[in-house]
Amino acid sequence: MATRITWLEVPQDIFERSGVIGPEGREFEGRPVIVSEFEFGGEGPCIVLNAHMDTVGADNMEIEPFSGEVRDGKLWGRGASDDKAGLATIYGAIKSLLDSGAALRGKIIFHSTIDEEANGSGAGTLACIDAGYTGDLAIVADGSAGAITTGCYGCLTADVFVPGQEGHAAYGNGVSALEKALVVKAEIDEFAAELGEKYPDCLVNIGIFESGNLPSVIPGWARMSLNIVYPTEEAIASREAGEWWNGTLLRRVFEAKVAQACENDEWLAEHPPEVSWVKDLIPFTQPLTLPLARELVQAYQDVAGTALAVEQMNAWTESAYLQALVGMDTVNFAPGEPGQAHGPREHVDVQTVLDYAKALALYLRRTLSAD
């Protein structure tokens, strides 16, 4: 067996060179992706295993975030569920496979990635793809226990800036950007209702709404930052219209809806809102009967004695890049504790991590066996 470990620096222009709209100003220097390759020789599949090393921040946690305490059969701390448990699953599975002494064929490529969390957009996984670290199948160890996911929705992030005119609050000689932003928000709410009627699972969330500088000053600016969830059907429509596999057409619908706020408002007609797109995280869809998913379900059944559901993920996962951009059969298979990712008491069940690691090792041995 031949092994190779590469510390892969993420190019600063990785989103642009990958054709993805991602957040500007991300800092990748000194944050390499770690790529581990295990070549067993002979003809066999190349299996990509992927999990991210970064976490969200530890502010406002109710437990010691980095103690690694094991108590009541659970590992506690920031990232325990998302995604250190996923990394541990892959580490454990590979070590078990190598220690078994089984005759193997094919190859494993393990991506330990960065920039999935904290408004990240999967830059580490894109860097792996850009550098050619791809294969025939991909298993992403990120997500919640109890289900294997074979697809996810896309996610748009938009900033909407609404101008006003500052003035002294005591005299009212200004134009409140906050009030004008509420006019724009009414159109966004209508957009959300129309999207939800067409796709009930696709939600619009205004996560930030801010305006002004001082109570004594009429606000001269307002900003809304929002997420728009969208399905694979929108990406298909964009591609069929000659655009990229993303939410291009839906972005145009949103921009047109925001522009409608100007039609009956004299101030907005002369000072229109500005929409800027921060992210367009692409979706992917595969059959729930995907052989990769079915074989992992069987391996888990054989190890833990229980069945896993196979479903679509409402949230976004960077596994979308491995499937939609590369064409690999890709699933999410991870032991994360449901409802605990990013939480103030984040933890993961140790036995669940062990079961997932054993199941992944069993799947790898069956798939890569040279016997």
Contacts in CASP RR format, 6 or more apart in sequence:
PFRMAT RR
TARGET T0000
AUTHOR 0000-0000-0000
METHOD contacts of the structure
MODEL  1
MATRITWLEVPQDIFERSGVIGPEGREFEGRPVIVSEFEFGGEGPCIVLN
AHMDTVGADNMEIEPFSGEVRDGKLWGRGASDDKAGLATIYGAIKSLLDS
GAALRGKIIFHSTIDEEANGSGAGTLACIDAGYTGDLAIVADGSAGAITT
GCYGCLTADVFVPGQEGHAAYGNGVSALEKALVVKAEIDEFAAELGEKYP
DCLVNIGIFESGNLPSVIPGWARMSLNIVYPTEEAIASREAGEWWNGTLL
RRVFEAKVAQACENDEWLAEHPPEVSWVKDLIPFTQPLTLPLARELVQAY
QDVAGTALAVEQMNAWTESAYLQALVGMDTVNFAPGEPGQAHGPREHVDV
QTVLDYAKALALYLRRTLSAD
1 38 0 8 1.000
1 39 0 8 1.000
1 40 0 8 1.000
1 41 0 8 1.000
1 98 0 8 1.000
1 104 0 8 1.000
2 37 0 8 1.000
2 38 0 8 1.000
2 39 0 8 1.000
2 41 0 8 1.000
3 36 0 8 1.000
3 37 0 8 1.000
3 38 0 8 1.000
3 39 0 8 1.000
4 36 0 8 1.000
4 37 0 8 1.000
4 39 0 8 1.000
5 34 0 8 1.000
5 35 0 8 1.000
5 36 0 8 1.000
5 37 0 8 1.000
6 34 0 8 1.000
6 35 0 8 1.000
6 36 0 8 1.000
6 37 0 8 1.000
7 32 0 8 1.000
7 33 0 8 1.000
7 34 0 8 1.000
8 32 0 8 1.000
8 33 0 8 1.000
8 34 0 8 1.000
8 35 0 8 1.000
8 127 0 8 1.000
8 128 0 8 1.000
8 131 0 8 1.000
8 133 0 8 1.000
9 28 0 8 1.000
9 29 0 8 1.000
9 30 0 8 1.000
9 32 0 8 1.000
9 33 0 8 1.000
9 127 0 8 1.000
10 28 0 8 1.000
10 31 0 8 1.000
10 32 0 8 1.000
10 33 0 8 1.000
10 114 0 8 1.000
10 115 0 8 1.000
10 123 0 8 1.000
10 124 0 8 1.000
10 126 0 8 1.000
10 127 0 8 1.000
11 17 0 8 1.000
11 28 0 8 1.000
11 127 0 8 1.000
11 130 0 8 1.000
12 28 0 8 1.000
12 29 0 8 1.000
14 28 0 8 1.000
14 123 0 8 1.000
14 124 0 8 1.000
14 126 0 8 1.000
14 127 0 8 1.000
14 130 0 8 1.000
15 21 0 8 1.000
15 22 0 8 1.000
15 23 0 8 1.000
15 121 0 8 1.000
15 123 0 8 1.000
15 126 0 8 1.000
17 130 0 8 1.000
18 126 0 8 1.000
18 129 0 8 1.000
18 130 0 8 1.000
18 321 0 8 1.000
18 325 0 8 1.000
19 244 0 8 1.000
20 121 0 8 1.000
20 126 0 8 1.000
20 246 0 8 1.000
20 280 0 8 1.000
20 281 0 8 1.000
20 282 0 8 1.000
20 321 0 8 1.000
21 246 0 8 1.000
21 277 0 8 1.000
21 278 0 8 1.000
21 279 0 8 1.000
21 280 0 8 1.000
22 121 0 8 1.000
22 278 0 8 1.000
22 279 0 8 1.000
22 280 0 8 1.000
22 281 0 8 1.000
23 119 0 8 1.000
23 120 0 8 1.000
23 121 0 8 1.000
23 157 0 8 1.000
23 278 0 8 1.000
23 279 0 8 1.000
24 278 0 8 1.000
26 115 0 8 1.000
26 120 0 8 1.000
26 123 0 8 1.000
28 114 0 8 1.000
28 115 0 8 1.000
28 123 0 8 1.000
31 114 0 8 1.000
31 115 0 8 1.000
32 114 0 8 1.000
33 111 0 8 1.000
33 112 0 8 1.000
33 113 0 8 1.000
33 114 0 8 1.000
33 124 0 8 1.000
33 127 0 8 1.000
33 128 0 8 1.000
34 53 0 8 1.000
34 111 0 8 1.000
34 112 0 8 1.000
35 109 0 8 1.000
35 110 0 8 1.000
35 111 0 8 1.000
35 112 0 8 1.000
35 128 0 8 1.000
35 131 0 8 1.000
35 133 0 8 1.000
36 94 0 8 1.000
36 108 0 8 1.000
36 109 0 8 1.000
36 110 0 8 1.000
36 112 0 8 1.000
37 107 0 8 1.000
37 108 0 8 1.000
37 109 0 8 1.000
37 110 0 8 1.000
37 133 0 8 1.000
38 94 0 8 1.000
38 98 0 8 1.000
38 107 0 8 1.000
38 108 0 8 1.000
38 109 0 8 1.000
38 110 0 8 1.000
39 106 0 8 1.000
39 107 0 8 1.000
40 104 0 8 1.000
40 105 0 8 1.000
40 106 0 8 1.000
40 107 0 8 1.000
40 368 0 8 1.000
40 370 0 8 1.000
41 105 0 8 1.000
41 106 0 8 1.000
41 107 0 8 1.000
42 105 0 8 1.000
42 106 0 8 1.000
42 370 0 8 1.000
43 105 0 8 1.000
43 106 0 8 1.000
44 105 0 8 1.000
44 106 0 8 1.000
44 107 0 8 1.000
44 368 0 8 1.000
45 106 0 8 1.000
45 107 0 8 1.000
45 135 0 8 1.000
45 136 0 8 1.000
45 137 0 8 1.000
45 367 0 8 1.000
45 368 0 8 1.000
46 106 0 8 1.000
46 107 0 8 1.000
46 108 0 8 1.000
46 109 0 8 1.000
46 134 0 8 1.000
46 135 0 8 1.000
46 136 0 8 1.000
46 137 0 8 1.000
47 107 0 8 1.000
47 108 0 8 1.000
47 109 0 8 1.000
47 135 0 8 1.000
47 136 0 8 1.000
47 137 0 8 1.000
47 138 0 8 1.000
47 139 0 8 1.000
47 364 0 8 1.000
47 367 0 8 1.000
47 368 0 8 1.000
48 108 0 8 1.000
48 109 0 8 1.000
48 110 0 8 1.000
48 111 0 8 1.000
48 133 0 8 1.000
48 134 0 8 1.000
48 135 0 8 1.000
48 137 0 8 1.000
48 138 0 8 1.000
48 139 0 8 1.000
48 322 0 8 1.000
48 328 0 8 1.000
49 90 0 8 1.000
49 93 0 8 1.000
49 94 0 8 1.000
49 108 0 8 1.000
49 109 0 8 1.000
49 110 0 8 1.000
49 111 0 8 1.000
49 138 0 8 1.000
49 139 0 8 1.000
49 141 0 8 1.000
49 360 0 8 1.000
50 110 0 8 1.000
50 111 0 8 1.000
50 113 0 8 1.000
50 125 0 8 1.000
50 128 0 8 1.000
50 138 0 8 1.000
50 139 0 8 1.000
50 140 0 8 1.000
50 141 0 8 1.000
50 142 0 8 1.000
50 318 0 8 1.000
50 319 0 8 1.000
50 322 0 8 1.000
51 83 0 8 1.000
51 86 0 8 1.000
51 87 0 8 1.000
51 89 0 8 1.000
51 90 0 8 1.000
51 111 0 8 1.000
51 112 0 8 1.000
51 113 0 8 1.000
51 140 0 8 1.000
51 141 0 8 1.000
51 142 0 8 1.000
51 334 0 8 1.000
52 83 0 8 1.000
52 112 0 8 1.000
52 113 0 8 1.000
52 114 0 8 1.000
52 115 0 8 1.000
52 116 0 8 1.000
52 117 0 8 1.000
52 122 0 8 1.000
52 124 0 8 1.000
52 125 0 8 1.000
52 142 0 8 1.000
52 318 0 8 1.000
53 83 0 8 1.000
53 87 0 8 1.000
53 112 0 8 1.000
53 113 0 8 1.000
53 114 0 8 1.000
54 114 0 8 1.000
54 115 0 8 1.000
54 116 0 8 1.000
54 117 0 8 1.000
54 118 0 8 1.000
55 78 0 8 1.000
55 79 0 8 1.000
55 82 0 8 1.000
55 83 0 8 1.000
55 84 0 8 1.000
55 117 0 8 1.000
56 78 0 8 1.000
56 79 0 8 1.000
56 82 0 8 1.000
56 117 0 8 1.000
56 118 0 8 1.000
56 342 0 8 1.000
57 78 0 8 1.000
57 118 0 8 1.000
58 65 0 8 1.000
58 66 0 8 1.000
58 78 0 8 1.000
60 344 0 8 1.000
61 77 0 8 1.000
61 78 0 8 1.000
61 343 0 8 1.000
61 344 0 8 1.000
61 345 0 8 1.000
61 346 0 8 1.000
62 344 0 8 1.000
62 345 0 8 1.000
63 69 0 8 1.000
63 76 0 8 1.000
63 77 0 8 1.000
63 344 0 8 1.000
63 345 0 8 1.000
63 346 0 8 1.000
64 76 0 8 1.000
64 77 0 8 1.000
65 77 0 8 1.000
65 78 0 8 1.000
66 77 0 8 1.000
66 78 0 8 1.000
67 76 0 8 1.000
67 77 0 8 1.000
68 75 0 8 1.000
68 76 0 8 1.000
68 77 0 8 1.000
68 80 0 8 1.000
69 75 0 8 1.000
69 76 0 8 1.000
69 77 0 8 1.000
70 76 0 8 1.000
70 350 0 8 1.000
73 349 0 8 1.000
73 350 0 8 1.000
73 351 0 8 1.000
74 80 0 8 1.000
74 337 0 8 1.000
74 347 0 8 1.000
74 348 0 8 1.000
74 349 0 8 1.000
74 350 0 8 1.000
75 84 0 8 1.000
75 85 0 8 1.000
75 347 0 8 1.000
75 348 0 8 1.000
75 350 0 8 1.000
75 353 0 8 1.000
76 345 0 8 1.000
76 346 0 8 1.000
76 347 0 8 1.000
77 346 0 8 1.000
77 347 0 8 1.000
78 346 0 8 1.000
79 85 0 8 1.000
79 341 0 8 1.000
79 346 0 8 1.000
80 337 0 8 1.000
80 340 0 8 1.000
80 346 0 8 1.000
80 347 0 8 1.000
80 348 0 8 1.000
81 336 0 8 1.000
81 337 0 8 1.000
81 339 0 8 1.000
81 340 0 8 1.000
81 341 0 8 1.000
81 346 0 8 1.000
81 347 0 8 1.000
81 348 0 8 1.000
82 117 0 8 1.000
82 142 0 8 1.000
82 143 0 8 1.000
82 336 0 8 1.000
82 340 0 8 1.000
82 341 0 8 1.000
82 342 0 8 1.000
82 346 0 8 1.000
83 116 0 8 1.000
83 141 0 8 1.000
83 142 0 8 1.000
83 143 0 8 1.000
83 334 0 8 1.000
84 348 0 8 1.000
85 141 0 8 1.000
85 334 0 8 1.000
85 335 0 8 1.000
85 336 0 8 1.000
85 337 0 8 1.000
85 348 0 8 1.000
85 352 0 8 1.000
85 353 0 8 1.000
85 356 0 8 1.000
86 141 0 8 1.000
86 142 0 8 1.000
86 334 0 8 1.000
86 335 0 8 1.000
86 336 0 8 1.000
86 353 0 8 1.000
86 356 0 8 1.000
87 112 0 8 1.000
87 141 0 8 1.000
88 353 0 8 1.000
88 357 0 8 1.000
89 141 0 8 1.000
89 334 0 8 1.000
89 335 0 8 1.000
89 353 0 8 1.000
89 356 0 8 1.000
89 357 0 8 1.000
89 360 0 8 1.000
90 110 0 8 1.000
90 141 0 8 1.000
90 357 0 8 1.000
90 360 0 8 1.000
91 357 0 8 1.000
92 357 0 8 1.000
92 361 0 8 1.000
93 357 0 8 1.000
93 358 0 8 1.000
93 360 0 8 1.000
93 361 0 8 1.000
93 364 0 8 1.000
94 108 0 8 1.000
94 110 0 8 1.000
94 361 0 8 1.000
94 364 0 8 1.000
96 357 0 8 1.000
96 358 0 8 1.000
96 361 0 8 1.000
97 104 0 8 1.000
97 361 0 8 1.000
97 364 0 8 1.000
97 365 0 8 1.000
97 368 0 8 1.000
100 361 0 8 1.000
100 365 0 8 1.000
102 365 0 8 1.000
102 369 0 8 1.000
102 370 0 8 1.000
102 371 0 8 1.000
103 369 0 8 1.000
103 370 0 8 1.000
103 371 0 8 1.000
104 365 0 8 1.000
104 368 0 8 1.000
104 369 0 8 1.000
104 370 0 8 1.000
105 368 0 8 1.000
105 369 0 8 1.000
105 370 0 8 1.000
106 368 0 8 1.000
107 135 0 8 1.000
108 364 0 8 1.000
108 368 0 8 1.000
109 133 0 8 1.000
109 134 0 8 1.000
109 135 0 8 1.000
111 124 0 8 1.000
111 125 0 8 1.000
111 128 0 8 1.000
111 133 0 8 1.000
113 122 0 8 1.000
113 124 0 8 1.000
113 125 0 8 1.000
113 127 0 8 1.000
113 128 0 8 1.000
113 318 0 8 1.000
114 123 0 8 1.000
114 124 0 8 1.000
115 121 0 8 1.000
115 122 0 8 1.000
115 123 0 8 1.000
115 124 0 8 1.000
116 122 0 8 1.000
116 124 0 8 1.000
116 125 0 8 1.000
116 142 0 8 1.000
116 318 0 8 1.000
121 279 0 8 1.000
121 281 0 8 1.000
121 318 0 8 1.000
122 318 0 8 1.000
122 321 0 8 1.000
124 318 0 8 1.000
125 318 0 8 1.000
125 321 0 8 1.000
125 322 0 8 1.000
126 321 0 8 1.000
128 134 0 8 1.000
129 321 0 8 1.000
129 322 0 8 1.000
129 325 0 8 1.000
129 326 0 8 1.000
134 322 0 8 1.000
134 326 0 8 1.000
134 328 0 8 1.000
135 326 0 8 1.000
135 328 0 8 1.000
136 328 0 8 1.000
136 329 0 8 1.000
137 292 0 8 1.000
137 328 0 8 1.000
137 329 0 8 1.000
137 330 0 8 1.000
138 319 0 8 1.000
138 322 0 8 1.000
138 323 0 8 1.000
138 326 0 8 1.000
138 328 0 8 1.000
138 329 0 8 1.000
138 330 0 8 1.000
138 331 0 8 1.000
139 292 0 8 1.000
139 296 0 8 1.000
139 330 0 8 1.000
139 331 0 8 1.000
139 332 0 8 1.000
139 333 0 8 1.000
139 360 0 8 1.000
140 317 0 8 1.000
140 318 0 8 1.000
140 319 0 8 1.000
140 322 0 8 1.000
140 330 0 8 1.000
140 331 0 8 1.000
140 332 0 8 1.000
140 333 0 8 1.000
140 334 0 8 1.000
141 332 0 8 1.000
141 333 0 8 1.000
141 334 0 8 1.000
141 335 0 8 1.000
141 356 0 8 1.000
141 360 0 8 1.000
142 317 0 8 1.000
142 318 0 8 1.000
142 319 0 8 1.000
142 332 0 8 1.000
142 334 0 8 1.000
143 149 0 8 1.000
143 313 0 8 1.000
143 317 0 8 1.000
143 332 0 8 1.000
143 334 0 8 1.000
143 336 0 8 1.000
143 341 0 8 1.000
144 334 0 8 1.000
144 336 0 8 1.000
144 337 0 8 1.000
144 338 0 8 1.000
144 339 0 8 1.000
144 341 0 8 1.000
145 334 0 8 1.000
145 335 0 8 1.000
145 336 0 8 1.000
145 337 0 8 1.000
145 338 0 8 1.000
145 349 0 8 1.000
145 352 0 8 1.000
145 356 0 8 1.000
146 308 0 8 1.000
146 309 0 8 1.000
146 338 0 8 1.000
147 308 0 8 1.000
147 309 0 8 1.000
147 310 0 8 1.000
147 311 0 8 1.000
148 293 0 8 1.000
148 296 0 8 1.000
148 297 0 8 1.000
148 308 0 8 1.000
148 309 0 8 1.000
148 310 0 8 1.000
148 311 0 8 1.000
148 331 0 8 1.000
148 332 0 8 1.000
148 333 0 8 1.000
149 310 0 8 1.000
149 311 0 8 1.000
149 312 0 8 1.000
149 313 0 8 1.000
149 317 0 8 1.000
149 319 0 8 1.000
149 331 0 8 1.000
149 332 0 8 1.000
150 285 0 8 1.000
150 286 0 8 1.000
150 287 0 8 1.000
150 288 0 8 1.000
150 290 0 8 1.000
150 293 0 8 1.000
150 310 0 8 1.000
150 311 0 8 1.000
150 312 0 8 1.000
150 330 0 8 1.000
150 331 0 8 1.000
151 283 0 8 1.000
151 284 0 8 1.000
151 285 0 8 1.000
151 286 0 8 1.000
151 312 0 8 1.000
151 313 0 8 1.000
151 317 0 8 1.000
151 319 0 8 1.000
151 320 0 8 1.000
151 323 0 8 1.000
151 332 0 8 1.000
152 283 0 8 1.000
152 284 0 8 1.000
152 312 0 8 1.000
152 313 0 8 1.000
152 314 0 8 1.000
152 315 0 8 1.000
152 316 0 8 1.000
152 317 0 8 1.000
152 319 0 8 1.000
152 320 0 8 1.000
152 332 0 8 1.000
153 201 0 8 1.000
153 202 0 8 1.000
153 229 0 8 1.000
153 230 0 8 1.000
153 231 0 8 1.000
153 232 0 8 1.000
153 283 0 8 1.000
153 312 0 8 1.000
153 313 0 8 1.000
153 314 0 8 1.000
153 315 0 8 1.000
153 316 0 8 1.000
154 229 0 8 1.000
154 230 0 8 1.000
154 231 0 8 1.000
154 232 0 8 1.000
154 235 0 8 1.000
154 247 0 8 1.000
154 280 0 8 1.000
154 281 0 8 1.000
154 282 0 8 1.000
154 283 0 8 1.000
154 316 0 8 1.000
154 320 0 8 1.000
155 227 0 8 1.000
155 228 0 8 1.000
155 229 0 8 1.000
155 230 0 8 1.000
155 279 0 8 1.000
155 280 0 8 1.000
155 281 0 8 1.000
155 315 0 8 1.000
155 316 0 8 1.000
156 227 0 8 1.000
156 228 0 8 1.000
156 230 0 8 1.000
156 247 0 8 1.000
156 250 0 8 1.000
156 251 0 8 1.000
156 254 0 8 1.000
156 277 0 8 1.000
156 279 0 8 1.000
156 280 0 8 1.000
156 281 0 8 1.000
157 225 0 8 1.000
157 226 0 8 1.000
157 227 0 8 1.000
157 228 0 8 1.000
157 277 0 8 1.000
157 278 0 8 1.000
157 279 0 8 1.000
157 280 0 8 1.000
158 225 0 8 1.000
158 226 0 8 1.000
158 228 0 8 1.000
158 251 0 8 1.000
158 254 0 8 1.000
158 275 0 8 1.000
158 276 0 8 1.000
158 277 0 8 1.000
158 278 0 8 1.000
159 223 0 8 1.000
159 224 0 8 1.000
159 225 0 8 1.000
159 275 0 8 1.000
159 276 0 8 1.000
159 278 0 8 1.000
160 181 0 8 1.000
160 184 0 8 1.000
160 188 0 8 1.000
160 223 0 8 1.000
160 224 0 8 1.000
160 225 0 8 1.000
160 226 0 8 1.000
160 258 0 8 1.000
160 273 0 8 1.000
160 274 0 8 1.000
160 275 0 8 1.000
161 221 0 8 1.000
161 222 0 8 1.000
161 223 0 8 1.000
161 273 0 8 1.000
161 274 0 8 1.000
161 276 0 8 1.000
162 177 0 8 1.000
162 180 0 8 1.000
162 181 0 8 1.000
162 184 0 8 1.000
162 221 0 8 1.000
162 222 0 8 1.000
162 223 0 8 1.000
162 224 0 8 1.000
162 268 0 8 1.000
162 273 0 8 1.000
163 177 0 8 1.000
163 180 0 8 1.000
163 220 0 8 1.000
163 221 0 8 1.000
163 271 0 8 1.000
163 273 0 8 1.000
164 174 0 8 1.000
164 175 0 8 1.000
164 176 0 8 1.000
164 177 0 8 1.000
164 180 0 8 1.000
164 219 0 8 1.000
164 220 0 8 1.000
164 221 0 8 1.000
164 222 0 8 1.000
164 267 0 8 1.000
164 271 0 8 1.000
165 174 0 8 1.000
165 175 0 8 1.000
165 177 0 8 1.000
165 218 0 8 1.000
165 220 0 8 1.000
166 174 0 8 1.000
166 217 0 8 1.000
166 218 0 8 1.000
166 219 0 8 1.000
166 220 0 8 1.000
167 173 0 8 1.000
167 174 0 8 1.000
167 217 0 8 1.000
167 218 0 8 1.000
167 220 0 8 1.000
168 216 0 8 1.000
168 217 0 8 1.000
168 218 0 8 1.000
169 215 0 8 1.000
169 216 0 8 1.000
169 217 0 8 1.000
169 218 0 8 1.000
170 216 0 8 1.000
172 218 0 8 1.000
173 218 0 8 1.000
174 218 0 8 1.000
174 220 0 8 1.000
175 218 0 8 1.000
175 220 0 8 1.000
175 267 0 8 1.000
176 218 0 8 1.000
176 219 0 8 1.000
176 220 0 8 1.000
177 211 0 8 1.000
177 212 0 8 1.000
177 219 0 8 1.000
177 220 0 8 1.000
177 221 0 8 1.000
177 222 0 8 1.000
178 211 0 8 1.000
178 212 0 8 1.000
178 219 0 8 1.000
178 222 0 8 1.000
180 222 0 8 1.000
180 265 0 8 1.000
180 267 0 8 1.000
180 268 0 8 1.000
181 209 0 8 1.000
181 211 0 8 1.000
181 222 0 8 1.000
181 223 0 8 1.000
181 224 0 8 1.000
181 273 0 8 1.000
183 261 0 8 1.000
183 265 0 8 1.000
183 268 0 8 1.000
184 224 0 8 1.000
184 258 0 8 1.000
184 261 0 8 1.000
184 268 0 8 1.000
184 273 0 8 1.000
185 206 0 8 1.000
185 209 0 8 1.000
185 224 0 8 1.000
186 261 0 8 1.000
187 257 0 8 1.000
187 258 0 8 1.000
187 260 0 8 1.000
187 261 0 8 1.000
188 204 0 8 1.000
188 206 0 8 1.000
188 224 0 8 1.000
188 226 0 8 1.000
188 254 0 8 1.000
188 257 0 8 1.000
188 258 0 8 1.000
190 257 0 8 1.000
191 204 0 8 1.000
191 253 0 8 1.000
191 254 0 8 1.000
191 257 0 8 1.000
192 203 0 8 1.000
192 204 0 8 1.000
195 202 0 8 1.000
195 204 0 8 1.000
195 228 0 8 1.000
195 230 0 8 1.000
195 250 0 8 1.000
196 202 0 8 1.000
196 203 0 8 1.000
199 230 0 8 1.000
199 231 0 8 1.000
199 233 0 8 1.000
201 229 0 8 1.000
201 231 0 8 1.000
201 314 0 8 1.000
202 228 0 8 1.000
202 229 0 8 1.000
202 230 0 8 1.000
202 231 0 8 1.000
203 227 0 8 1.000
203 229 0 8 1.000
204 226 0 8 1.000
204 227 0 8 1.000
204 228 0 8 1.000
204 229 0 8 1.000
205 226 0 8 1.000
205 227 0 8 1.000
206 224 0 8 1.000
206 225 0 8 1.000
206 226 0 8 1.000
207 224 0 8 1.000
207 225 0 8 1.000
207 226 0 8 1.000
207 227 0 8 1.000
208 223 0 8 1.000
208 224 0 8 1.000
208 225 0 8 1.000
208 226 0 8 1.000
209 222 0 8 1.000
209 223 0 8 1.000
209 224 0 8 1.000
210 222 0 8 1.000
210 223 0 8 1.000
211 219 0 8 1.000
211 220 0 8 1.000
211 221 0 8 1.000
211 222 0 8 1.000
211 223 0 8 1.000
212 219 0 8 1.000
212 220 0 8 1.000
212 221 0 8 1.000
212 222 0 8 1.000
213 219 0 8 1.000
225 278 0 8 1.000
228 250 0 8 1.000
228 254 0 8 1.000
229 314 0 8 1.000
229 316 0 8 1.000
230 247 0 8 1.000
230 250 0 8 1.000
230 283 0 8 1.000
231 283 0 8 1.000
231 285 0 8 1.000
232 283 0 8 1.000
232 284 0 8 1.000
232 285 0 8 1.000
234 247 0 8 1.000
234 249 0 8 1.000
234 250 0 8 1.000
234 283 0 8 1.000
235 245 0 8 1.000
235 246 0 8 1.000
235 247 0 8 1.000
235 282 0 8 1.000
235 283 0 8 1.000
235 324 0 8 1.000
237 249 0 8 1.000
238 244 0 8 1.000
238 245 0 8 1.000
238 246 0 8 1.000
238 247 0 8 1.000
238 248 0 8 1.000
238 249 0 8 1.000
238 250 0 8 1.000
239 245 0 8 1.000
241 248 0 8 1.000
241 249 0 8 1.000
243 249 0 8 1.000
245 282 0 8 1.000
245 324 0 8 1.000
245 325 0 8 1.000
246 280 0 8 1.000
246 282 0 8 1.000
247 280 0 8 1.000
247 282 0 8 1.000
248 280 0 8 1.000
251 277 0 8 1.000
251 280 0 8 1.000
254 275 0 8 1.000
255 275 0 8 1.000
258 273 0 8 1.000
258 275 0 8 1.000
259 272 0 8 1.000
261 268 0 8 1.000
261 273 0 8 1.000
262 268 0 8 1.000
262 269 0 8 1.000
262 272 0 8 1.000
262 273 0 8 1.000
263 269 0 8 1.000
281 316 0 8 1.000
281 320 0 8 1.000
282 320 0 8 1.000
282 321 0 8 1.000
282 324 0 8 1.000
282 325 0 8 1.000
283 316 0 8 1.000
283 320 0 8 1.000
283 324 0 8 1.000
284 319 0 8 1.000
284 320 0 8 1.000
284 323 0 8 1.000
284 324 0 8 1.000
284 330 0 8 1.000
285 312 0 8 1.000
286 323 0 8 1.000
286 329 0 8 1.000
286 330 0 8 1.000
286 331 0 8 1.000
288 310 0 8 1.000
288 311 0 8 1.000
288 312 0 8 1.000
289 310 0 8 1.000
290 310 0 8 1.000
290 329 0 8 1.000
290 331 0 8 1.000
291 329 0 8 1.000
292 329 0 8 1.000
292 330 0 8 1.000
292 331 0 8 1.000
293 310 0 8 1.000
293 331 0 8 1.000
294 310 0 8 1.000
295 363 0 8 1.000
295 366 0 8 1.000
295 367 0 8 1.000
296 308 0 8 1.000
296 331 0 8 1.000
296 333 0 8 1.000
296 359 0 8 1.000
296 360 0 8 1.000
296 363 0 8 1.000
297 307 0 8 1.000
297 308 0 8 1.000
297 310 0 8 1.000
299 359 0 8 1.000
299 360 0 8 1.000
299 362 0 8 1.000
299 363 0 8 1.000
299 366 0 8 1.000
300 306 0 8 1.000
300 307 0 8 1.000
300 308 0 8 1.000
300 355 0 8 1.000
300 356 0 8 1.000
300 359 0 8 1.000
301 307 0 8 1.000
301 308 0 8 1.000
302 359 0 8 1.000
302 362 0 8 1.000
303 355 0 8 1.000
303 358 0 8 1.000
303 359 0 8 1.000
303 362 0 8 1.000
304 355 0 8 1.000
304 358 0 8 1.000
304 359 0 8 1.000
313 332 0 8 1.000
317 332 0 8 1.000
319 330 0 8 1.000
319 331 0 8 1.000
319 332 0 8 1.000
322 328 0 8 1.000
322 330 0 8 1.000
323 329 0 8 1.000
323 330 0 8 1.000
333 356 0 8 1.000
333 360 0 8 1.000
334 356 0 8 1.000
335 348 0 8 1.000
335 349 0 8 1.000
335 352 0 8 1.000
335 353 0 8 1.000
335 355 0 8 1.000
335 356 0 8 1.000
335 357 0 8 1.000
336 348 0 8 1.000
336 352 0 8 1.000
337 346 0 8 1.000
337 347 0 8 1.000
337 348 0 8 1.000
337 349 0 8 1.000
337 352 0 8 1.000
340 346 0 8 1.000
340 347 0 8 1.000
340 348 0 8 1.000
END
